Each structure stands twice: as C-alpha cells, then as structure tokens.
Amino acid sequence: MSFSSLGLSPQLLKAINALDYKSPTPIQKQAIPEILKGRDLLGIAKTGSGKTASYVLPILSNLKGNTTEKNRNINALVLVPTRELAVQVNEIFQQLSTHLSYPFKSMAAYGGVSINPQMKGLYGVNVLVATPGRLLELIDSKALITNKISVLVLDEADKMLNLGFKAEMDRIFALLPSQKQTLLFSATLSPEVQKIEQLLLQQPIVIKIEDAVEQLDLIQQTGYFVSLEKKGPLLRYLIESKKLHQVLVFTSSTHEADKVSDKLFKNGISSRAIHSKKTQGNRNETLNLFKSGKLRVMVATDLLSRGIDIEFLPCVINYELPRSPKDFIHRIGRTGRAENPGEAITFVTPEDSHHFKVIQKKMKKWVTMVDSENLDF
C-alpha cells in the first residue's frame, strides 16, 4: 500500500516524498482514512510506530478552508506529556505542511521557558501542540480561544496520566466544545486511558497495533552481570572496545544521569545528560548535538525518552533497570526501528537479577548474558 492510496492531497504527497517516507506504517494505513472521515479514534501503538504522522496528515488535509481567519482561535489542539515531544510533534506538522495550498501555522507551547513569546506567537495559529500545564496558563492569560477547536489529539495519553496530569486534563476537557473530533493515542490501554476513552470519544474506531514485544526481533540484546562499583568502567570499556557512536544510556534518576555523563566526559568520551532538571535550552542543544552525531553519548531518564525520536539509533544501554517491564521495552525500542537492526545492552547487578528475569519473562525473550568478570577492563 502507498500513501497515495490513503486519500491524501497531492500537496501532502509531495511533502511525504520530500521526507522520503517509503510506505505507510500499520497505524498510518488504518488511522489516516478514518481520521479523514472525521471519526473519533483510539490508537494503541508504541512510540516509533509512525503514529504522529498518522494524525498530522489527516488533520492538515481536513483543515483546508478553515485557516483564513487570523486571530487567537485555534483549529486543532494536540496535548503531549513533555516539552521534547511538543517540539518534535510541531516539527512534523511544519515538515508536512510545506506544500499546502492554504495558509497554515503551528506552534509548540511548554513550560520551563518564558510564557510571553508563546502568548505573542499564538496569533494566527491553527494547530497548537502543548503540555497541559502551559496550555492552562495560556488560557488563563486569555492568550488563546478554545471554543472553536474542531480536533483534539491526546498523544501519549498513558504517559500524561502516569505523570499526574489528570486534574489539568479534566479542566482542559471542560473548556473545549462538546462537538469535535477526538483522537486518543497511547502505548498501552490502561484502565485510566479506558476511562478517558469512555468520557471523550463518540463511537470511536479502535486500532491496536501488535504489542511492542513482537517487534523486538531486529534488536540484538546482550546483558552483562556486573557489580555496582564496576558499572562505570564497564560502560567506558564497551563504548571504546565496540567503537560505539550515538549511544543512548538510560539511568533511573537525574542525579545518576549527571554522574554517569560527567564520568564519561572526564574519560575523554563526549557525553551530556538530558533530564527534567536541565533548562529547555540545554535540553534542545543536547538533543540536537546527539541527533546530528556530534555527541557520542547521551544519558537520559525514562521521562525524557518520549521526546527522543531518532530513526537510525544504533545502540541503547540500560545502565540501570527501569521499574516496569513496559518501560524496559520502551527504552530498547529506541533502536531497531524502521527495519534497521539495533543493539541493546543491559547492566545487571546481583540485586537486579530477579527483576531482570521478570522483565525477560514479560518481554517473552531471553537475553544472552555475559559475566563481566571475564572481561579485561
């Protein structure tokens, strides 16, 4: 199946070709035609499945003729859990709108930076991609009008609920018009997500793409038994001996992320940490350096991983295990994407051993283990 068979305009097909999108992913094949019809939709698909384009393309198609007025009435609202994801989604709107035959403007709004430029920038915006807290601040400041919103998208709904945004989301829902198209995307169908589905969606089309555990075949996984004090030396040894570049390292805390990154840097390996305690400018700079290949290692926490979307990321290292098997699958799913092989390495201390067995059982894959005591580092 090709994009041209999905009912998209020639202008959008031109943008798709310019971005070298080969063929629609499963979520795009199923979602785009239904969204074009104006249907409400619940899409369950992991990050990296192409779900952003699956709603961006039909939204851009359906907006035609509704963007002539220049005011503070936005046409479509996309809610996301993190600043990084807001920037990423807005970039996709801008990339896919380059050849439109009508005037179009999108914008990302998020906290951690001054609100004033965002308030000024909202004039004439058709699609706003926002985090819940900053959106409410903009509404309270009378910077935008929500009563003409025709499309609401909740992207990474499970993550927003897990991060405690429910109260903000409930308040936002109350401010939106009752007649609108609502699109709900989530990596998991949790009870909380189901409640939102029942509250917001009207006779929705439900699309569930195969679980992430079934898409791990392209990832070569290796685990290393290692003591806590030897994790740092092992990390440096593997990066250098395997000549790894563009490595994403996961830790469980912001403190550990800084510690690991600093140690790598002091040992001559270009590295930076990215987490919620860094300024937005610092986070953007780090992500851009990493994406461009100018930064060899980026150390991140789970929260920030939702905004890291790199098509050909070669290697992920779990310096520390996450609490949830689903988070583990999400982490290693940063690599082995778009039919390209990837490598995932996991450090397992004696204290982690039982938890890692649980993760492997949930993943339905057993990882080849190496005893780091036998390595010369």
N, C-alpha and C positions, 0 to 999 in steps of 0.2 A: 504494500500500500504506500502511496506517495502523499505528500502534503496537498498536492493539487486535487486529490480526490475527496478532501475533507470539507470542501465548500468555502475555502478562504479566498479573499480577493487577490487579483494579480499583484497589487501593491504589497500585500503581506507576503506573497510567494516570492517576490523579488527580494524582500528583506531576509527571508528564510534562506534563500540561495546565497545571499551575500555572507551570511553567517556560516555557510557550509553545513547546515543541518541536512544529514543524509536522508533519513526517513523518520516518520513519527514513531515515538516510543509507544508501548502499550497503553499508558494512561492518556497520551495525546490522541491516539486513534479512537478511544472510546469517549473521552470527555469533550473534545472540541465540537463534534457535531451536535451533541446535546446542549452544550452551553450556547452555541449559535442559535438554537431554537428557543432560548430563553428559559430553559428548565433549571430548577434548583438541582444541586448535585452534591453528593457526598463522595469524596475520593479518598480511598485508603491506599497510600503508596509511600514508599520510603523516600527520603531525601536522595536526590541524584537520579530519580526516575523520569525527570523531564516534566514534572507537574507544573512548574511555574509557567512555562510556555503553553501548557495545556489550558490555562485560563487567560493568559495575557493575549494570545492570538484572537480568541473569540471576543474578548472584551473590546479590543481595538476594532474588530470588524463590526460589532454591534453599535459602537459609539458614533458611527458615521452619521453626520447630520445633526448631532446633539452637542456639538462643541463650538458653535459660533458665538455664543454669548461670553463676554469677558467679565467675570465677576467672581465672587467667592463661593459660588455654588459648585461643588464638585460632583462629578457624574458617578464615579466609582471609588470605593474605599477598600483598600487591602490592609488587613491587620496582621502584623507579624510579631514574634516574641523578642527579637533582638535588633539592635542597630545595624549590625552587619547584614542581616537578612533583608532589612529595609533597603539598604543601599544596593544590594545585589538584585532584588526584585525590580527596583526602579531602573537599574541599568538595563535589564532585559526589556522593560517597557520602552525605553529610549532606543535601544538597538532595533527592536522590531517595528518601531513607528517611523523610521527614517524615510520611507517612501509613501507615506499616507497622502491621500488627495485632499485631506481636510486638516485644519489647524489642530494641533494636539500638544498638550503639556502635561508632564507627570512630575512628581516630586516625592522625595523621601523625607519623613519627619520623625525625629527621635530625640530622646533626652541626652544629657551629658554635654550639650553644646548650647549656645545662646538661642533663645526662642525668637528673638527679634527678626533675624534674617529669614527664618521659616515663616513667620507671620507675614512679612512683606512678600515673600515668594509665592504665597498661596493664591494671589490674584491671577485668575485665568487658568488655574489648574483643573484638569479634567479627571486625572487619576491620582489619588493620594495614597502612598504606601507609608503606614505609620505604626509605631509601637503604641499600645493602649494608653500609657500614662501621658505621653506627649500629645496624643490626639485630644485627650480631655483638657489638657492645658490650653491648647489652641481653640477648642470650643468655648471654654470659659473666658478666653480673651476676645471672643467674638471675631476671630480671625478667619473662620470659615462657616459655611451654612450647610447643614446636613439634610435638610428636608426634601432635597431633590435627588438624593443618591438613588441610582437605579440598580446598582450592583454592589453587593458586599461579599468580600472574599476573606475567609479566615484561613490563613496559611500557617501550618504547624500548630494546629489548634491544641493538640495534646501537650505540646511544649508550653504554650501560653497558660494552660490550666495548671500544669506542674509547677510553673514559676509563680503562681499565685495571682494571676491577672483576672480571676473570675469576677471579683467585685467591679473592677474597671470595665470589663467586657459587658457585664449586666447593665451598667449605667449607659454604656455606648449604645447597646441594643435598644434601650428605651428612648433614645434620642433620634433613632432612624425611622424613616417611613415604613409603614407596615407592608406596602406594596413595593416589592423589589425582588430582584433575583439574588439568591444567596448561594454561595459556593463554599463548601467546607472541605478543607484538605487536612489530612492527619496521617502520621506514620502508623498510628495504632487506633483501634476502635475501643477506647476505654469507656467505662460507664459514664464518665463526665462528658466525653465527646458525644455519646449517645443522647445524653440529656439536652445538650445544645442542639443536636440534630432535630430532636422532637420539638424543641422550642422555636426554632428559626426556619426550618426547611418545610416547604409545602410540596408534598408528593414528589420527593426527590428521586432522581436516578442515582443508584448506588453502584459505584465502581470500586472493586477491590483487586488490586494488582498483587500477584503472588508475593508471599512473605519474603522478607529480605534474606532469610536463611537459605532460600532456594536460589539465591543469586550470588553465592559466595565462591562458586567454582573457579572463577578467574583469579582468586586471591590465594597466593601461596603463604600459608601460615606456619610460623615456627615459634615455639615457646622456649624460654631459657630459664632453667632453675638457677636462682641467684640469691645470695644473701643480701640483706638490706644495705650493708655498707659497701658492697661491690657493684651496686646498680650503676653508679656514675661512671666508673672505669669501664664497665661492660658496654655502656651506651657509646662512649667515645671509641672503644675498640671496634664495635660493629660498624659505626659510621665510617671510620677510616679504612678498616680492612675490606669492607664490602664496597668501598668507594660510593657511598650513598649520597645522593643530592636531592634537594627538595623533599626533606623528611619532615613529617608531621608527628610530633611527640605529644602524647597525652599524659597529663597528670591530673590528680583529683582535687587539687587546691591551687589557688592563686600564689600562695607562698612557695609551694613546691615548684610551680612553673617558673617563677623568678629564679629560684635557687638552681634548678637544672640548667636554665638558659645561661645564667651567669657563669657557671662552671664550664660549660661548653665553650663559651666565648673566651674565657681565660686560658683555655687549652687550644686556642687557635682555630676553632670551628665557628664560622659565622652563625649566630643564633640570636633570636629575640623571642620574648614571651608575649602572648596576647591573651588578655583576660579582662574581666569587668572592671578591674581597678585601674586599668590604663586609661588615659584620655582618649577621646574619639579620634583625635588627630594622630596620636601614636598608633592606635589600632589600625587605622586606614593605611598609614605608612608601612607598618609591618606586613599587613596582608598584601599590599601592592608589591613590596620587595620580594615576598615569598612567591607570589603568583608569577612574577617576571623571571624567577630563577636566580635573582641576585642575592637571595638569602638562603643559605644551605639548610638550616633547621629552624622550624617554628614550633615553640612549645605552647600548647593550648589546654584549656579546660573544656569540659563537656559542653558547657553553656555556649561557648563561643564557636563550637564546631558547626552549629547550624548555619552559620554565615560563610563557611569555607566551602566553596564550590569550585573545584579545580578538576577539569576533565581528565587530565593525564597524570594525576598524582601517583608517583611510583611506590612510595613506602610510608607506612604508618607504624609507629612504635608505641605500644602501651607500656609506658614507664611505670604506671600504677594502674591497677584494675579498677574499673567503674563498679558501682554497687549493683547495677542492673545488667542482666544479660542482654537486654534490648539496647542499652547504651553501648555495650561492647560491640554488638553487630553494627550499630550506627557508626561507631568510631572506625572500624576496619572497612566499612562501606565507603569511606572517603577515597579508597583506592580500588582498583579492579573495576573501573566504570567504563561505560561506552565501548564495551567489548575489548578493552585493553587490560592485560594482566597487571597485577599489583602484588606487593609483598606486605604482609602484616607480621610484626614481631611483638611478642608479649613477654614481659618480665614476670616471673612467678617466684615469690619468696616462700619459705616454708609455711608462713602464716596464710598465704594466699592459696595454697594448694587445693584445699577443699572447695573454695569459692570458684576456682578456675574449672574444676571438674563440673560444677553446676552449670557454669557458662557453656562449656562444651556440650553438655547434655541438651541444654535448651537450643543450642545452635545446630545440633544434630551433626556435628563434625568433631572429630578428634584430632587434636593438633600434635604434630611431631615435636617432641621435647628434646632439648639438649641440656646436658649438665655443664654449666659454665666453669666448673672446677677443672674440667679437662681442657679448657682453652688457655692459651698463653697470652695473658694480658695483664 
